[in-house]
């Protein structure tokens, strides 16, 4: 049966990570409505205060790696890079060795804390981005809501299950514990299947 294929309901917790205060109103409302329509209880889980530094840490380490990888490009090639990439490389070049070591230490602490988030839950649920899918001429959008989980090395699945005010998709981000890639995919299948049941129109 379909129920056998998708498995048992996972233990879900909703999180509002760093950057969530910038979420568009329609995206926040869509997430709340989706959580409320699920056939299982979803607890809202408060993240440890240390996660408030995660975006700063992720960007700092990213900029350092960008500088190491692309910092020696000839000027004519450097000029062809997009401004955000150029700015990131400049910030990475200016980053001190002391600060780089500090950022790595903070990241290690966040990785340890992230494992504790799954003591009573299988999957964390949040938005993938701040709002609807962006148009090409609007740029790439923000990855801030995904940065804490990428920084911690957690597996993530993003499903375009929500819809915004303009009718464009909004991603639902599902986050699993370290090493739970297969389990996360199974749980994502359960969420997607449950969503299709709740939105199916009977004729």
N, C-alpha and C positions, 0 to 999 in steps of 0.2 A: 504494500500500500504506500501511498505518498507519505503518510506519517512515519512509516518504517524507514523510508529513504532519507528523510530529513532529520530523524533522530528526536531526542527529547528536548524540551525547551531549555535553553541556557539560563543561567542566573545572570541577569543584566543589571547594570548600574549606569545611570547617566552622570556624566561629568561636565563641568563648565570650566575648561582650562584657561590658561593665560590667553588673553586676546579676545575672550568671549564677550567682553563688554562692547566690542566693535561689531558684533553680529547684527545684521539687518533685522528689522522688526519682523518681516514676513518669514525669514528663515527661523528665527527663534520660535515664532508661533507654529510653524510647520513641524518643528521638532517636538514641541510640547504636545501637539495634537497626535502625532505619530506615536509617541510614548504612551499617551493615554488610551490609544486604540489597541495596543498590544494585549493579548489575552493572559499576560503574566504581570505580576507586580514588578515595577522598576524603581529601585531606590535611587535617590540622588546622593552621590558620593562626593564629599568635600575633599579636594586634593590638599596634601600637606603644603604649608606656606612656601616651602623650598621651591615648589614648582613655579612660583612667581618669577624666578630667575631663568627659567628654561629657554625662553625665546632669546634672551640676551646671550646665553651660553651657546646655544645652537648657532646663532648668527656669527658670534665671535670665532668659533671653531671653523665654521664654513668659510669665513673670510680668510682665515689663516691658510686653509687648504687651497683656496682659490689663488692666493698670493704665491704659494709654493708651486702650484701647477702652472699658472699662467703669467706669473710676475716677470718673467724674462722674455716675454713676447716682444718682437721688434715693434717700434712705435706705429708703423703703418698697419700692422695687424691689430694692435691694441686699440687703435682708433675705430676699428670696425665693430668692436664689441658694444653691446647695449650699455647705456649709462649705469643701470643697477649693478651690472657685472664689474664695470670699471670702478665704481664706488666701493664695492666689496673687496676688490683686489687692493685698492688703496688703503682701506681700513686694515686689511690683513697684513700689509707691509708695515704699517705703523704699530701693530700689536707687539708688545714686548714679550720676551721669552717668559718672564715672571708671570704675566697675565695669562699667557697661553697655558702654563702649568696650573694656574689657579682654576681656569675654566675647565680643564680636564678633571681636576679634583672634584669640582662641583658636579660635573656630569656623572662621575662615578657614584657620588652620593645619590643623585636622582635615580640612577639605574637600580640601586639597592632599594630605594623607597618605592619605585614602581612595582617591584615584585610583591610588596606588601599590599598593593591595591587589590590583589586578586585572592585575598584570604577568604572572602565570602562570595566572590563573584567570578564568573567565567569570562565575561565580556564587558568592556566599558563602551558606552555609546555616547557619541557627541556629533557635532556637525563636522563635515570635511572642510568647509570653507565658510567665509563670513556671510555669504549670500548666494544668490543664483549664479549659475555658470556665466562667466563674463564673455562678452562679444570680443572678437579678434581685435577690434580697434580700441578696446578698453584695457588691453594689456593682460598679463598673465594672472592677475588677482593676487591674493595673499595666501601664503602657506602657513600662517602663524598657528592655526589650530592643529596642524599636523606635526609641527616642529617638536613639541615635547616628547611625542611618542617615537619619532624617528631618532631623536637624541638618545632615548633610552633603549633603542634597538628592539622595540616591541613590534610584532607583526600587526599589520593593519589592513583592513578591507574597506574600500569606499564604495557604497552602493547609491546610485542616483534614484532614490526612492521618494524623495520629497519634491515639492513643486512650489515655486515662488509666485509673487504677484504678477509677473510678466509671463507666467506659464513656462518658464525655463527650469531645468532640473536643479535641485539642491542635493548635495551629497550627504549621505549618512555614513559616519565613520565608526567602524567597529574595531576595537582594540583588544588584542589577546595577550596573555602572559608570555614570557620568554619561552621560545621553543614550541609554542602551541599552534604552529601554522596550520596543520591539518585540522585540528579541532576548531580553529577559528573559521576555516572555510566551511566546515559542517554547520557551525552556528550561524554563519552568514546565510547559508542556504535556508536554515530554519526561519530567519528573519525575513528574507526575501519571499519565501513561500507563504508565510503568515500574512505579509503585506498584500500579496496578490489575492489571498482569500478575502481579506477585509475590504478590498477595493473592487472586487469583481461585481459586475452588474448582472443581475438575473433578468432574463428576457422572458 
